[in-house]
Amino acid sequence: MSRKLKISVIGTGLMGIQHIEAIKKSKKAILHSIVDINSNAEIVSKKYKSKLFRRIEDLLKSNKPDGVIVATPNQLHEKHSNIFLKNKIPVLLEKPISHEISSAKKIVNFSKKYKTPLLIGFHRRHNQIISKVKNILSSKKLGKVVSANVLCWFYKHKEYYKTKWRTKKGGGPLNINLVHDLDIVCYLLGTVKYVQAFKSNKIRKFNIEDTASINLIFNSGALCTLNVSDTIVSPWSYELTAGENPVYPITNQSAYYIGGTEGSIQFPNLKLWTYKKEKSWWNKILVQNNRDKKDTKTLVNQINHFADVINKKAKPKVSGEDGLNLLNIFKAIEKSSKTGQKVKV
Ligand SMILES: NC(=O)c1ccc[n+]([C@@H]2O[C@H](COP(=O)([O-])OP(=O)(O)OC[C@H]3O[C@@H](n4cnc5c(N)ncnc54)[C@H](O)[C@@H]3O)[C@@H](O)[C@H]2O)c1
């Protein structure tokens, strides 16, 4: 087995800490150092016995890491990622790739220009359930995919919205939660051609949505509806069903339903529905349970994949282009939600 790769974590807030924990559990990586301007970082540095730098420039002057995880605020993603890409240090960049399209394009271009890998942190892609579903779709067990339905419903408590940025642009469930679901449906079903979107803030009455309904038409012709709300008491969302994060008590339900001419699949609780003999709603439809156990190691899987990317054993599962594509879909969602019209992505 090759040596463990040295990874530095830039930004040790909520997400950065989770990455440090994941590195500690990884067999392929070790923590090189952390970089943060906040005084709290000293506590983090002591807890994880890690070298602390206050500025990225100081990190670069030292013994360079093999790769970095950029987990700073979205507005700083371009600045921080591009310093490393320019220095030919591979980057795992937290999602979203950036807060705006022009800056996301610059990140993608830097990765190309300096021939240095960029992996975007949509960690659900590293969940084994998602890999299984991808394999089932590729094996054509569902036939031709006709339509998909995604539910992202949960109830966010009052305390959550005491943090003010969450009540402003970008802080609602579309950008915080549904962005992950959108990434998954694009991964599974391909390129989105058209978007139609409706948003509502009728329950919470903040300046951001509490509920939204998104219709997609894929290049393949398949349709998809995604419905998100953080003001519905419900067990149906990836968060509450995949069991990835222990903060969410798990329900044994599903959040995704994908239907084809030969069968349908629901997940995360992975049930495949098909007919044994003639396809007919008058015949008994059979269910095959595929789920063995939940995958709680997606962040560790992501670090291991990042190590393989650095070692040139794998291409990034989530590329910069994937990150940019999602920003374009979001732009279309914004545009459509103002007019209700179908918008080309
Ligand atoms: N994958 C996910 O599910 C998920 C979940 C939450 C957040 N995120 C993403 O992770 C990123 C960070 O979010 P967060 O919630 O951890 O934010 P946070 O505010 O908790 O942490 C950001 C950290 O960056 C540090 N920082 C700011 N400027 C810096 C600089 N110039 N140099 C070094 N450090 C600096 C801050 O001091 C802070 O500690 C965002 O891009 C966010 O969208 C992803």
The ligand as an SDF file (V2000), in Angstrom:
LIG
                    3D

 44 48  0  0  0  0  0  0  0  0999 V2000
  -21.0510   19.1670    2.1650 N   0  0  0  0  0  0  0  0  0  0  0  0
  -21.9590   19.6340    2.9950 C   0  0  0  0  0  0  0  0  0  0  0  0
  -22.9670   18.9820    3.2870 O   0  0  0  0  0  0  0  0  0  0  0  0
  -21.7430   20.9660    3.6340 C   0  0  0  0  0  0  0  0  0  0  0  0
  -22.3740   21.2910    4.8450 C   0  0  0  0  0  0  0  0  0  0  0  0
  -22.0920   22.5420    5.4170 C   0  0  0  0  0  0  0  0  0  0  0  0
  -21.2460   23.4310    4.7750 C   0  0  0  0  0  0  0  0  0  0  0  0
  -20.6680   23.1030    3.5850 N   0  0  0  0  0  0  0  0  0  0  0  0
  -19.7570   24.0240    2.8800 C   0  0  0  0  0  0  0  0  0  0  0  0
  -18.5320   24.1060    3.6010 O   0  0  0  0  0  0  0  0  0  0  0  0
  -17.9790   25.4110    3.5000 C   0  0  0  0  0  0  0  0  0  0  0  0
  -17.7650   25.9780    4.9090 C   0  0  0  0  0  0  0  0  0  0  0  0
  -19.0170   26.0210    5.5630 O   0  0  0  0  0  0  0  0  0  0  0  0
  -19.1070   25.9400    7.1560 P   0  0  0  0  0  0  0  0  0  0  0  0
  -20.5370   25.7390    7.4790 O   0  0  0  0  0  0  0  0  0  0  0  0
  -18.0650   25.0100    7.6990 O   0  0  0  0  0  0  0  0  0  0  0  0
  -18.7020   27.4460    7.5240 O   0  0  0  0  0  0  0  0  0  0  0  0
  -18.0710   27.9700    8.8680 P   0  0  0  0  0  0  0  0  0  0  0  0
  -18.3340   29.4200    8.8920 O   0  0  0  0  0  0  0  0  0  0  0  0
  -18.4920   27.1340   10.0240 O   0  0  0  0  0  0  0  0  0  0  0  0
  -16.4730   27.7340    8.6540 O   0  0  0  0  0  0  0  0  0  0  0  0
  -15.6870   28.4830    7.7460 C   0  0  0  0  0  0  0  0  0  0  0  0
  -14.2890   28.6160    8.3400 C   0  0  0  0  0  0  0  0  0  0  0  0
  -13.4540   29.3040    7.3960 O   0  0  0  0  0  0  0  0  0  0  0  0
  -12.6040   30.1560    8.1220 C   0  0  0  0  0  0  0  0  0  0  0  0
  -12.0380   31.2000    7.2700 N   0  0  0  0  0  0  0  0  0  0  0  0
  -12.6480   32.3100    6.8040 C   0  0  0  0  0  0  0  0  0  0  0  0
  -11.7830   33.0440    6.0760 N   0  0  0  0  0  0  0  0  0  0  0  0
  -10.6020   32.3640    6.0800 C   0  0  0  0  0  0  0  0  0  0  0  0
   -9.3280   32.6190    5.5080 C   0  0  0  0  0  0  0  0  0  0  0  0
   -9.0730   33.7080    4.7800 N   0  0  0  0  0  0  0  0  0  0  0  0
   -8.3420   31.7130    5.7050 N   0  0  0  0  0  0  0  0  0  0  0  0
   -8.5680   30.6070    6.4490 C   0  0  0  0  0  0  0  0  0  0  0  0
   -9.7660   30.3310    7.0320 N   0  0  0  0  0  0  0  0  0  0  0  0
  -10.7710   31.1950    6.8460 C   0  0  0  0  0  0  0  0  0  0  0  0
  -13.4970   30.7170    9.2210 C   0  0  0  0  0  0  0  0  0  0  0  0
  -12.7520   31.2880   10.2640 O   0  0  0  0  0  0  0  0  0  0  0  0
  -14.2650   29.4750    9.6220 C   0  0  0  0  0  0  0  0  0  0  0  0
  -13.6330   28.7760   10.6680 O   0  0  0  0  0  0  0  0  0  0  0  0
  -18.9690   26.2240    2.6650 C   0  0  0  0  0  0  0  0  0  0  0  0
  -18.5410   26.1900    1.3220 O   0  0  0  0  0  0  0  0  0  0  0  0
  -20.2740   25.4570    2.8130 C   0  0  0  0  0  0  0  0  0  0  0  0
  -21.1540   25.6150    1.7220 O   0  0  0  0  0  0  0  0  0  0  0  0
  -20.8930   21.8860    3.0180 C   0  0  0  0  0  0  0  0  0  0  0  0
  1  2  1  0
  2  3  2  0
  2  4  1  0
  4  5  1  0
  4 44  2  0
  5  6  2  0
  6  7  1  0
  7  8  2  0
  8  9  1  0
  8 44  1  0
  9 10  1  0
  9 42  1  0
 10 11  1  0
 11 12  1  0
 11 40  1  0
 12 13  1  0
 13 14  1  0
 14 15  2  0
 14 16  1  0
 14 17  1  0
 17 18  1  0
 18 19  2  0
 18 20  1  0
 18 21  1  0
 21 22  1  0
 22 23  1  0
 23 24  1  0
 23 38  1  0
 24 25  1  0
 25 26  1  0
 25 36  1  0
 26 27  1  0
 26 35  1  0
 27 28  2  0
 28 29  1  0
 29 30  1  0
 29 35  2  0
 30 31  1  0
 30 32  2  0
 32 33  1  0
 33 34  2  0
 34 35  1  0
 36 37  1  0
 36 38  1  0
 38 39  1  0
 40 41  1  0
 40 42  1  0
 42 43  1  0
M  CHG  2   8   1  16  -1
M  END
$$$$
